């Protein structure tokens, strides 16, 4: 498989691509929806809610945390996750600016 050659693209382009990738799996979307619904979560609850194995859930949480969309705090032997609201707002601004681009001459194309 070829390299992504991310250095050829702007930081903004790379950020949008990383966000698109993280939203590209329905389990991560389900995790985010669940965290919004209850505003915090212990990882074991996600296994019951999502229906995937603990290692799979942990991998998805790692991806979401790596991008900063969620944050976790240790409570005893569990990690409690919640939405990182500051980074969520930044992500929304970045994606909204990208998605709000107008297609000016769409009717004149092909």
Secondary structure, DSSP 8 states (H G I E B T S, - for coil): -----GGGS-HHHHHHHHHHHHTTSHHHHHHHHHHHHHS-EEHHHHHHHH---HHHHHHHHHHHHHTTSEEEEEETTEEEEEE-HHHHHHHHHHHHHHHT---TTGGG--
